[in-house]
């Protein structure tokens, strides 16, 4: 799933906001009392959120790596 396929409302979320929404969806899915259609929609949203949070973590790793290199070069 490419970043351009991520919905705008997801792209604007922070790591904390994304994590919170993921936890809400997981709790809903674990209840087993939702219908299949809603579960499928939740699953697709969960996958987009997961991709987004993965992208955010990769950006943070790059920032940390750049700072580490900068500190080593001083």
C-alpha positions, -999 to 999 in steps of 0.1 A, spaced: 0 0 0 16 33 -11 15 65 9 -7 82 -17 -35 57 -10 -36 68 27 -66 90 35 -60 126 43 -74 123 78 -50 95 85 -20 114 70 -25 143 94 -25 120 126 4 119 150 19 87 162 -1 89 194 -34 97 176 -28 68 152 -20 44 180 -51 54 199 -73 48 168 -57 14 162 -64 4 198 -101 15 194 -105 -5 162 -88 -36 177 -111 -34 207 -141 -33 184 -129 -62 164 -122 -83 195 -158 -79 207 -170 -103 180 -204 -86 180 -199 -65 149 -212 -75 115 -189 -87 88 -193 -55 66 -183 -32 95 -154 -56 104 -141 -55 68 -142 -16 68 -125 -15 102 -98 -39 89 -91 -18 59 -89 13 80 -66 -6 104 -43 -15 76 -40 22 65 -33 33 100 -7 6 103 10 17 71 9 53 83 24 46 117 51 25 100 59 55 78 60 78 108 84 55 126 107 53 96 108 91 95 118 92 131 145 66 126 160 87 98 159 118 121 176 99 149 202 85 125 210 120 112 213 134 147 236 105 157 259 112 127 259 149 134 269 142 170 297 118 160 311 143 135 315 170 162 
